[in-house]
Amino acid sequence: MSSGTANFFCPARIGILGFSAGGHLASTAATHHDDGNAEAKDPIDRAGCRPDFAVLVYPVISLTTKYTHQGSKNNLLGKDPDAKLVESLSNEKQVTAKTPPTFLMATSGDTGVPAENSILFYMALREHKVKAEMHIYQNGGHGFGLAPNDPVLSTWPGRCEAWMRVNGFLTPPK
């Protein structure tokens, strides 16, 4: 770590980050979690598996709309999946008030995983009054990561960091 970076670990500030198909995995963790078993002897079993926040970057979200990334759907579920499973893993339909605060980022130019995936998830978060922030950049395709060579797209990590700070996810414990 650099000398200017705080060194702390706080189990109440564990988030999940996912890009593209990894965004589907991260949104699944954010929407398909349990609260743990308070009666369990093992402390791991007592802990819930809900992340405290999620960061979804050009994520695959919907598996039931015209915005579905068919390649991801087929790779995850096969060519002829059970309709109930498809519905269950269309994560915009699984958002509840218990879904963690979420930061979403996409681009209007992404033809692989359209920004509508992020929009659908964001709308579901708003419906359930879950804290959320979304940035949709005008230009950009798919799979650019941190976009170090793009002066506009490269701003998204800083926006995400600011969102994390505003929500207390980067504040050292007292």
N, CA, C and O of each residue as an XYZ file, in Angstrom:
696
protein
N       0.831     -1.188      0.000
C       0.000      0.000      0.000
C       0.870      1.244      0.000
O       1.970      1.253      0.553
N       0.370      2.273     -0.618
C       1.103      3.530     -0.605
C       0.977      4.172      0.767
O       0.079      3.838      1.540
N       1.871      5.085      1.059
C       1.869      5.715      2.379
C       0.612      6.537      2.637
O       0.285      6.806      3.793
N      -0.098      6.941      1.589
C      -1.302      7.738      1.757
C      -2.580      6.911      1.843
O      -3.671      7.472      1.937
N      -2.461      5.590      1.812
C      -3.637      4.737      1.814
C      -3.888      4.202      3.212
O      -2.977      3.681      3.857
N      -5.103      4.327      3.671
C      -5.459      3.790      4.984
C      -5.435      2.269      4.918
O      -5.880      1.670      3.939
N      -4.918      1.661      5.959
C      -4.868      0.209      6.040
C      -5.873     -0.229      7.098
O      -5.606     -0.138      8.296
N      -7.020     -0.702      6.649
C      -8.031     -1.170      7.588
C      -8.871     -2.243      6.933
O      -8.977     -2.329      5.710
N      -9.455     -3.047      7.775
C     -10.383     -4.065      7.308
C     -11.619     -3.965      8.177
O     -11.522     -3.935      9.404
N     -12.754     -3.915      7.560
C     -14.002     -3.842      8.314
C     -14.993     -4.791      7.662
O     -15.440     -4.536      6.543
N     -15.347     -5.877      8.334
C     -16.256     -6.839      7.713
C     -17.642     -6.289      7.424
O     -18.420     -6.942      6.729
N     -17.975     -5.114      7.932
C     -19.271     -4.504      7.621
C     -19.195     -3.671      6.345
O     -20.153     -2.986      5.986
N     -18.057     -3.733      5.666
C     -17.880     -2.967      4.431
C     -17.301     -3.864      3.342
O     -16.291     -3.536      2.719
N     -17.944     -4.979      3.128
C     -17.493     -5.898      2.086
C     -18.430     -5.773      0.894
O     -19.635     -6.008      0.992
N     -17.844     -5.398     -0.228
C     -18.648     -5.212     -1.431
C     -18.296     -6.215     -2.498
O     -17.377     -7.022     -2.353
N     -19.050     -6.144     -3.572
C     -18.810     -7.014     -4.715
C     -18.771     -6.153     -5.967
O     -19.553     -5.214     -6.115
N     -17.854     -6.483     -6.865
C     -17.653     -5.738     -8.111
C     -17.690     -6.733     -9.258
O     -17.079     -7.799     -9.181
N     -18.405     -6.390    -10.317
C     -18.435     -7.270    -11.474
C     -18.600     -6.500    -12.765
O     -19.336     -5.516    -12.834
N     -17.896     -6.967    -13.796
C     -17.952     -6.401    -15.135
C     -18.640     -7.400    -16.056
O     -18.308     -8.584    -16.021
N     -19.589     -6.959    -16.877
C     -20.223     -7.764    -17.907
C     -20.868     -9.018    -17.310
O     -21.763     -8.896    -16.473
N     -20.441    -10.221    -17.717
C     -21.000    -11.440    -17.129
C     -20.677    -11.507    -15.637
O     -21.460    -12.041    -14.851
N     -19.528    -10.965    -15.253
C     -19.199    -10.858    -13.830
C     -20.151     -9.921    -13.109
O     -20.384    -10.064    -11.909
N     -20.708     -8.947    -13.853
C     -21.744     -8.075    -13.306
C     -23.006     -8.851    -13.014
O     -23.722     -8.547    -12.060
N     -23.285     -9.866    -13.840
C     -24.437    -10.730    -13.552
C     -24.180    -11.510    -12.276
O     -25.066    -11.633    -11.431
N     -22.976    -12.037    -12.131
C     -22.624    -12.768    -10.909
C     -22.738    -11.846     -9.690
O     -23.287    -12.243     -8.663
N     -22.225    -10.625     -9.802
C     -22.291     -9.676     -8.686
C     -23.735     -9.292     -8.376
O     -24.107     -9.191     -7.207
N     -24.555     -9.078     -9.405
C     -25.965     -8.740     -9.160
C     -26.722     -9.930     -8.578
O     -27.692     -9.753     -7.841
N     -26.277    -11.142     -8.912
C     -26.882    -12.335     -8.312
C     -26.545    -12.403     -6.831
O     -27.412    -12.704     -6.011
N     -25.301    -12.129     -6.482
C     -24.919    -12.112     -5.061
C     -25.687    -11.030     -4.299
O     -26.019    -11.203     -3.127
N     -25.966     -9.916     -4.977
C     -26.680     -8.811     -4.341
C     -28.179     -9.082     -4.175
O     -28.833     -8.468     -3.331
N     -28.714     -9.989     -4.971
C     -30.160    -10.228     -4.929
C     -30.548    -11.621     -4.440
O     -31.702    -11.828     -4.065
N     -29.638    -12.568     -4.431
C     -29.920    -13.946     -4.008
C     -29.034    -14.269     -2.803
O     -28.057    -15.005     -2.938
N     -29.352    -13.747     -1.672
C     -28.518    -13.939     -0.483
C     -29.392    -14.362      0.682
O     -30.617    -14.248      0.638
N     -28.740    -14.852      1.723
C     -29.491    -15.178      2.934
C     -28.964    -14.322      4.086
O     -27.941    -13.647      3.968
N     -29.678    -14.369      5.180
C     -29.304    -13.566      6.341
C     -28.464    -14.345      7.334
O     -28.147    -13.836      8.408
N     -28.099    -15.573      6.992
C     -27.368    -16.416      7.927
C     -28.334    -17.110      8.875
O     -29.544    -16.886      8.829
N     -27.787    -17.941      9.718
C     -28.583    -18.684     10.692
C     -28.099    -18.321     12.085
O     -27.058    -18.808     12.526
N     -28.836    -17.480     12.773
C     -28.439    -17.001     14.099
C     -28.265    -18.135     15.100
O     -27.560    -17.969     16.095
N     -28.882    -19.267     14.862
C     -28.809    -20.413     15.774
C     -27.626    -21.341     15.488
O     -27.354    -22.250     16.273
N     -26.928    -21.126     14.382
C     -25.834    -22.017     13.985
C     -24.673    -21.948     14.973
O     -24.390    -20.896     15.546
N     -24.007    -23.088     15.161
C     -22.826    -23.138     16.041
C     -21.613    -22.510     15.376
O     -20.813    -21.843     16.031
N     -21.482    -22.723     14.085
C     -20.344    -22.184     13.344
C     -20.577    -20.703     13.059
O     -21.609    -20.347     12.490
N     -19.637    -19.827     13.443
C     -19.841    -18.389     13.209
C     -19.984    -18.028     11.730
O     -20.651    -17.050     11.394
N     -19.373    -18.798     10.858
C     -19.518    -18.543      9.424
C     -20.969    -18.752      9.009
O     -21.505    -17.978      8.216
N     -21.605    -19.791      9.538
C     -23.002    -20.070      9.205
C     -23.953    -19.042      9.807
O     -25.071    -18.873      9.318
N     -23.521    -18.355     10.863
C     -24.369    -17.311     11.467
C     -24.360    -16.039     10.622
O     -25.312    -15.260     10.650
N     -23.288    -15.837      9.879
C     -23.155    -14.630      9.058
C     -23.966    -14.764      7.770
O     -24.009    -15.831      7.157
N     -24.589    -13.698      7.381
C     -25.288    -13.680      6.108
C     -24.298    -13.520      4.966
O     -23.136    -13.181      5.186
N     -24.755    -13.762      3.761
C     -23.856    -13.646      2.603
C     -24.195    -12.433      1.734
O     -23.737    -12.343      0.595
N     -24.987    -11.507      2.258
C     -25.327    -10.294      1.515
C     -24.132     -9.352      1.508
O     -23.609     -9.011      2.568
N     -23.692     -8.924      0.322
C     -22.636     -7.907      0.299
C     -23.193     -6.587      0.825
O     -24.399     -6.345      0.773
N     -22.303     -5.739      1.331
C     -22.738     -4.445      1.863
C     -22.970     -3.416      0.765
O     -23.687     -2.437      0.972
N     -22.371     -3.631     -0.392
C     -22.606     -2.779     -1.549
C     -22.203     -3.550     -2.791
O     -21.494     -4.553     -2.719
N     -22.673     -3.060     -3.939
C     -22.343     -3.691     -5.217
C     -21.930     -2.619     -6.220
O     -22.469     -1.512     -6.229
N     -20.969     -2.970     -7.058
C     -20.537     -2.116     -8.154
C     -20.689     -2.956     -9.421
O     -20.021     -3.977     -9.586
N     -21.572     -2.514    -10.309
C     -21.897     -3.263    -11.520
C     -21.505     -2.436    -12.734
O     -22.054     -1.358    -12.964
N     -20.554     -2.943    -13.508
C     -20.004     -2.218    -14.643
C     -20.413     -2.940    -15.927
O     -20.100     -4.115    -16.115
N     -21.108     -2.234    -16.794
C     -21.743     -2.773    -18.000
C     -22.224     -4.212    -17.757
O     -21.828     -5.142    -18.459
N     -23.099     -4.369    -16.733
C     -23.487     -5.720    -16.312
C     -24.557     -6.371    -17.187
O     -25.437     -5.704    -17.729
N     -24.453     -7.677    -17.304
C     -25.556     -8.494    -17.795
C     -26.512     -8.595    -16.611
O     -26.112     -9.041    -15.536
N     -27.762     -8.190    -16.789
C     -28.744     -8.238    -15.707
C     -29.947     -9.071    -16.117
O     -30.280    -10.062    -15.466
N     -30.587     -8.666    -17.186
C     -31.848     -9.283    -17.591
C     -31.612    -10.507    -18.466
O     -30.780    -10.492    -19.373
N     -32.355    -11.558    -18.178
C     -32.315    -12.761    -19.008
C     -33.660    -13.012    -19.677
O     -33.867    -14.053    -20.301
N     -34.584    -12.040    -19.542
C     -35.943    -12.246    -20.057
C     -36.419    -11.143    -20.999
O     -37.575    -11.160    -21.422
N     -35.575    -10.206    -21.327
C     -36.011     -9.077    -22.163
C     -35.250     -9.067    -23.480
O     -34.362     -9.889    -23.706
N     -35.604     -8.140    -24.330
C     -34.888     -8.001    -25.602
C     -33.464     -7.491    -25.396
O     -32.680     -7.473    -26.344
N     -33.116     -7.079    -24.182
C     -31.786     -6.578    -23.869
C     -30.859     -7.676    -23.363
O     -29.708     -7.409    -23.020
N     -31.352     -8.893    -23.317
C     -30.576    -10.030    -22.820
C     -29.360    -10.276    -23.704
O     -29.458    -10.268    -24.931
N     -28.236    -10.492    -23.078
C     -27.038    -10.920    -23.804
C     -27.134    -12.439    -23.941
O     -26.856    -13.178    -22.996
N     -27.527    -12.887    -25.115
C     -27.829    -14.302    -25.341
C     -26.625    -15.203    -25.084
O     -26.790    -16.312    -24.576
N     -25.435    -14.757    -25.418
C     -24.247    -15.572    -25.169
C     -24.063    -15.854    -23.695
O     -23.765    -16.986    -23.314
N     -24.236    -14.845    -22.859
C     -24.122    -15.041    -21.409
C     -25.219    -15.967    -20.899
O     -24.968    -16.858    -20.087
N     -26.426    -15.749    -21.383
C     -27.543    -16.597    -20.963
C     -27.284    -18.057    -21.334
O     -27.476    -18.950    -20.509
N     -26.851    -18.301    -22.568
C     -26.580    -19.666    -23.013
C     -25.417    -20.294    -22.253
O     -25.473    -21.470    -21.893
N     -24.362    -19.518    -22.009
C     -23.215    -20.049    -21.265
C     -23.578    -20.375    -19.821
O     -23.062    -21.335    -19.250
N     -24.457    -19.583    -19.235
C     -24.854    -19.798    -17.843
C     -25.877    -20.915    -17.695
O     -25.774    -21.744    -16.790
N     -26.867    -20.936    -18.588
C     -28.017    -21.821    -18.393
C     -28.200    -22.891    -19.465
O     -29.039    -23.778    -19.302
N     -27.445    -22.832    -20.547
C     -27.621    -23.785    -21.631
C     -28.606    -23.270    -22.658
O     -29.193    -22.201    -22.490
N     -28.785    -24.036    -23.725
C     -29.605    -23.600    -24.860
C     -31.102    -23.624    -24.581
O     -31.841    -22.828    -25.160
N     -31.565    -24.510    -23.715
C     -33.003    -24.639    -23.458
C     -33.264    -24.685    -21.949
O     -33.681    -25.719    -21.426
N     -33.021    -23.563    -21.241
C     -33.147    -23.573    -19.785
C     -34.598    -23.569    -19.312
O     -35.508    -23.159    -20.032
N     -34.782    -24.031    -18.097
C     -36.084    -24.004    -17.449
C     -36.529    -22.545    -17.280
O     -35.747    -21.707    -16.830
N     -37.758    -22.248    -17.631
C     -38.281    -20.871    -17.588
C     -38.225    -20.280    -16.180
O     -37.962    -19.088    -16.025
N     -38.465    -21.093    -15.158
C     -38.421    -20.586    -13.776
C     -37.004    -20.182    -13.387
O     -36.805    -19.198    -12.674
N     -36.027    -20.942    -13.857
C     -34.634    -20.605    -13.577
C     -34.248    -19.307    -14.282
O     -33.571    -18.460    -13.699
N     -34.672    -19.152    -15.523
C     -34.395    -17.919    -16.273
C     -35.002    -16.723    -15.540
O     -34.350    -15.692    -15.380
N     -36.220    -16.863    -15.107
C     -36.908    -15.792    -14.370
C     -36.164    -15.472    -13.073
O     -35.979    -14.306    -12.724
N     -35.746    -16.507    -12.373
C     -35.047    -16.332    -11.102
C     -33.720    -15.606    -11.264
O     -33.314    -14.843    -10.388
N     -33.045    -15.843    -12.387
C     -31.741    -15.225    -12.602
C     -31.803    -13.965    -13.455
O     -30.767    -13.438    -13.860
N     -32.999    -13.485    -13.728
C     -33.176    -12.172    -14.338
C     -33.233    -11.201    -13.158
O     -34.302    -10.928    -12.612
N     -32.067    -10.689    -12.778
C     -31.893    -10.084    -11.453
C     -32.621     -8.773    -11.226
O     -32.817     -8.386    -10.074
N     -33.029     -8.074    -12.274
C     -33.840     -6.875    -12.051
C     -35.176     -7.248    -11.420
O     -35.827     -6.400    -10.810
N     -35.587     -8.488    -11.557
C     -36.850     -8.965    -10.983
C     -36.677     -9.488     -9.562
O     -37.657     -9.843     -8.907
N     -35.434     -9.536     -9.083
C     -35.152    -10.089     -7.762
C     -34.768     -9.024     -6.737
O     -34.497     -9.348     -5.580
N     -34.743     -7.783     -7.143
C     -34.393     -6.694     -6.230
C     -35.468     -6.563     -5.155
O     -36.664     -6.609     -5.444
N     -35.020     -6.401     -3.909
C     -35.910     -6.142     -2.772
C     -35.313     -5.000     -1.955
O     -34.254     -4.470     -2.292
N     -35.992     -4.636     -0.900
C     -35.471     -3.601      0.002
C     -34.171     -4.055      0.664
O     -33.422     -3.219      1.169
N     -33.887     -5.349      0.673
C     -32.648     -5.879      1.264
C     -31.480     -5.899      0.287
O     -30.365     -6.240      0.683
N     -31.698     -5.546     -0.967
C     -30.604     -5.480     -1.933
C     -29.662     -4.356     -1.490
O     -30.127     -3.284     -1.104
N     -28.362     -4.583     -1.540
C     -27.440     -3.557     -1.041
C     -27.362     -2.341     -1.968
O     -27.702     -2.430     -3.148
N     -26.911     -1.202     -1.422
C     -26.677     -0.029     -2.253
C     -25.803     -0.419     -3.446
O     -24.891     -1.237     -3.327
N     -26.104      0.184     -4.596
C     -25.450     -0.250     -5.835
C     -25.025      0.934     -6.689
O     -25.763      1.905     -6.851
N     -23.817      0.829     -7.232
C     -23.286      1.766     -8.212
C     -23.296      1.049     -9.551
O     -22.780     -0.062     -9.672
N     -23.891      1.694    -10.566
C     -23.961      1.108    -11.910
C     -23.289      2.025    -12.914
O     -23.371      3.249    -12.810
N     -22.617      1.415    -13.895
C     -21.979      2.180    -14.958
C     -22.159      1.420    -16.269
O     -21.975      0.204    -16.327
N     -22.517      2.150    -17.308
C     -22.696      1.565    -18.637
C     -22.438      2.659    -19.668
O     -22.173      3.809    -19.317
N     -22.521      2.283    -20.954
C     -22.393      3.268    -22.020
C     -23.538      3.106    -23.010
O     -24.061      2.009    -23.207
N     -23.910      4.209    -23.621
C     -24.949      4.172    -24.649
C     -24.484      3.427    -25.890
O     -25.305      2.905    -26.645
N     -23.175      3.373    -26.108
C     -22.635      2.727    -27.292
C     -22.410      1.236    -27.169
O     -21.935      0.607    -28.115
N     -22.739      0.653    -26.026
C     -22.524     -0.780    -25.824
C     -23.623     -1.558    -26.534
O     -24.777     -1.547    -26.106
N     -23.259     -2.233    -27.621
C     -24.238     -3.031    -28.353
C     -24.244     -4.486    -27.882
O     -25.169     -5.232    -28.203
N     -23.224     -4.897    -27.126
C     -23.177     -6.261    -26.601
C     -24.102     -6.449    -25.422
O     -24.947     -7.344    -25.416
N     -23.937     -5.598    -24.419
C     -24.794     -5.610    -23.238
C     -25.367     -4.198    -23.121
O     -24.754     -3.328    -22.502
N     -26.523     -3.973    -23.705
C     -27.097     -2.625    -23.733
C     -27.273     -2.023    -22.331
O     -27.506     -2.733    -21.353
N     -27.156     -0.713    -22.271
C     -27.310      0.017    -21.009
C     -28.658     -0.242    -20.349
O     -28.806     -0.034    -19.145
N     -29.625     -0.685    -21.109
C     -30.949     -0.975    -20.540
C     -30.868     -2.005    -19.422
O     -31.714     -2.006    -18.528
N     -29.858     -2.891    -19.454
C     -29.666     -3.825    -18.345
C     -29.462     -3.052    -17.044
O     -30.096     -3.354    -16.033
N     -28.586     -2.066    -17.071
C     -28.334     -1.235    -15.890
C     -29.564     -0.420    -15.526
O     -29.894     -0.274    -14.349
N     -30.235      0.107    -16.530
C     -31.422      0.936    -16.287
C     -32.513      0.119    -15.591
O     -33.130      0.598    -14.640
N     -32.751     -1.093    -16.051
C     -33.768     -1.948    -15.422
C     -33.433     -2.227    -13.964
O     -34.312     -2.193    -13.103
N     -32.167     -2.501    -13.691
C     -31.758     -2.773    -12.309
C     -31.904     -1.508    -11.461
O     -32.398     -1.565    -10.335
N     -31.475     -0.373    -12.002
C     -31.583      0.900    -11.292
C     -33.043      1.223    -10.966
O     -33.356      1.660     -9.858
N     -33.926      1.007    -11.929
C     -35.350      1.278    -11.696
C     -35.900      0.378    -10.591
O     -36.711      0.821     -9.778
N     -35.471     -0.869    -10.556
C     -35.913     -1.782     -9.501
C     -35.367     -1.336     -8.145
O     -36.073     -1.405     -7.139
N     -34.123     -0.882     -8.114
C     -33.556     -0.372     -6.857
C     -34.365      0.822     -6.363
O     -34.694      0.902     -5.180
N     -34.686      1.748     -7.258
C     -35.481      2.929     -6.872
C     -36.853      2.523     -6.366
O     -37.345      3.075     -5.382
N     -37.469      1.561     -7.033
C     -38.796      1.095     -6.612
C     -38.768      0.570     -5.181
O     -39.744      0.707     -4.443
N     -37.641     -0.033     -4.792
C     -37.524     -0.610     -3.446
C     -36.771      0.304     -2.483
O     -36.416     -0.100     -1.376
N     -36.531      1.549     -2.921
C     -35.898      2.573     -2.088
C     -34.494      2.168     -1.611
O     -34.100      2.447     -0.479
N     -33.762      1.507     -2.501
C     -32.372      1.137     -2.230
C     -31.476      2.235     -2.797
O     -31.682      2.687     -3.923
N     -30.488      2.663     -2.023
C     -29.555      3.684     -2.490
C     -28.856      3.208     -3.747
O     -28.373      2.077     -3.816
N     -28.808      4.083     -4.743
C     -28.173      3.709     -6.005
C     -27.680      4.947     -6.734
O     -28.220      6.044     -6.592
N     -26.642      4.729     -7.515
C     -26.138      5.767     -8.405
C     -25.809      5.091     -9.735
O     -25.260      3.990     -9.769
N     -26.155      5.771    -10.828
C     -25.908      5.196    -12.142
C     -25.302      6.257    -13.052
O     -25.725      7.413    -13.063
N     -24.292      5.828    -13.821
C     -23.679      6.694    -14.820
C     -23.732      5.974    -16.158
O     -23.253      4.848    -16.291
N     -24.318      6.637    -17.145
C     -24.338      6.096    -18.497
C     -23.593      7.095    -19.374
O     -24.041      8.221    -19.589
N     -22.456      6.654    -19.867
C     -21.631      7.507    -20.707
C     -22.126      7.442    -22.143
O     -22.541      6.386    -22.620
N     -22.078      8.563    -22.816
C     -22.569      8.653    -24.194
C     -21.776      7.745    -25.130
O     -22.361      7.012    -25.927
N     -20.462      7.791    -25.037
C     -19.615      7.024    -25.941
C     -18.932      5.886    -25.204
O     -18.716      5.936    -23.993
N     -18.603      4.873    -25.963
C     -17.910      3.719    -25.400
C     -18.648      2.457    -25.752
O     -19.871      2.451    -25.894
N     -17.912      1.413    -25.889
C     -18.485      0.120    -26.239
C     -18.592     -0.776    -25.028
O     -19.180     -0.411    -24.010
N     -18.018     -1.949    -25.156
C     -18.105     -2.951    -24.102
C     -16.695     -3.468    -23.804
O     -15.864     -3.589    -24.703
N     -16.448     -3.762    -22.562
C     -15.206     -4.420    -22.185
C     -14.004     -3.508    -22.062
O     -12.885     -3.960    -22.307
N     -14.173     -2.262    -21.698
C     -13.053     -1.325    -21.626
C     -12.422     -1.241    -20.244
O     -11.416     -0.552    -20.073
N     -12.984     -1.922    -19.260
C     -12.384     -1.949    -17.923
C     -12.301     -0.574    -17.293
O     -13.304      0.133    -17.193
N     -11.111     -0.196    -16.869
C     -10.908      1.110    -16.243
C     -10.704      2.215    -17.272
O     -10.629      3.386    -16.901
N     -10.614      1.874    -18.550
C     -10.487      2.824    -19.666
C      -9.365      3.839    -19.450
O      -9.602      5.043    -19.556
N      -8.145      3.377    -19.148
C      -7.071      4.326    -18.816
C      -6.707      5.289    -19.932
O      -6.140      6.348    -19.663
N      -7.017      4.952    -21.173
C      -6.649      5.818    -22.296
C      -7.801      6.676    -22.802
O      -7.657      7.372    -23.807
N      -8.933      6.638    -22.125
C     -10.089      7.432    -22.539
C     -10.333      8.517    -21.491
O     -10.660      8.199    -20.348
N     -10.182      9.792    -21.859
C     -10.298     10.864    -20.865
C     -11.684     10.983    -20.228
O     -11.807     11.533    -19.134
N     -12.714     10.486    -20.882
C     -14.060     10.561    -20.315
C     -14.394      9.287    -19.539
O     -14.740      9.347    -18.359
N     -14.291      8.141    -20.202
C     -14.636      6.885    -19.528
C     -13.760      6.605    -18.312
O     -14.212      5.970    -17.359
N     -12.523      7.068    -18.334
C     -11.617      6.817    -17.214
C     -12.041      7.548    -15.943
O     -11.431      7.355    -14.891
N     -13.070      8.378    -16.024
C     -13.549      9.072    -14.819
C     -14.455      8.196    -13.960
O     -14.713      8.531    -12.804
N     -14.945      7.071    -14.504
C     -15.910      6.284    -13.737
C     -15.346      5.738    -12.427
O     -16.077      5.725    -11.437
N     -14.074      5.280    -12.355
C     -13.606      4.788    -11.053
C     -13.607      5.877     -9.979
O     -13.907      5.597     -8.818
N     -13.279      7.104    -10.351
C     -13.317      8.208     -9.394
C     -14.734      8.508     -8.929
O     -14.957      8.817     -7.759
N     -15.684      8.416     -9.843
C     -17.090      8.616     -9.469
C     -17.554      7.508     -8.526
O     -18.313      7.743     -7.586
N     -17.076      6.299     -8.804
C     -17.427      5.171     -7.934
C     -16.808      5.369     -6.548
O     -17.467      5.141     -5.533
N     -15.560      5.788     -6.507
C     -14.905      6.045     -5.221
C     -15.657      7.126     -4.441
O     -15.870      6.985     -3.237
N     -16.053      8.190     -5.111
C     -16.807      9.254     -4.436
C     -18.117      8.708     -3.883
O     -18.499      9.041     -2.761
N     -18.806      7.880     -4.649
C     -20.059      7.261     -4.184
C     -19.793      6.389     -2.959
O     -20.566      6.402     -2.001
N     -18.697      5.631     -2.995
C     -18.353      4.785     -1.850
C     -18.059      5.635     -0.618
O     -18.462      5.276      0.488
N     -17.368      6.746     -0.793
C     -17.074      7.642      0.335
C     -18.350      8.257      0.906
O     -18.540      8.290      2.122
N     -19.225      8.746      0.021
C     -20.483      9.360      0.458
C     -21.306      8.371      1.293
O     -21.979      8.763      2.247
N     -21.245      7.105      0.929
C     -22.026      6.093      1.631
C     -21.276      5.436      2.793
O     -21.790      4.507      3.416
N     -20.062      5.916      3.086
C     -19.326      5.427      4.252
C     -18.611      4.106      4.071
O     -18.174      3.507      5.055
N     -18.477      3.633      2.838
C     -17.830      2.341      2.622
C     -16.306      2.416      2.677
O     -15.638      1.386      2.770
N     -15.751      3.630      2.620
C     -14.298      3.795      2.667
C     -13.832      4.505      3.931
O     -12.652      4.832      4.060
N     -14.726      4.739      4.840
C     -14.378      5.423      6.087
C     -13.782      4.420      7.064
O     -14.415      3.412      7.376
N     -12.564      4.684      7.555
C     -11.974      3.758      8.528
C     -12.852      3.642      9.778
O     -13.437      4.631     10.218
N     -12.947      2.440     10.346
C     -13.725      2.288     11.573
C     -13.085      3.045     12.720
O     -11.868      3.228     12.752
N     -13.906      3.484     13.661
C     -13.377      4.252     14.807
C     -12.994      3.365     15.939
O     -12.534      3.848     16.974
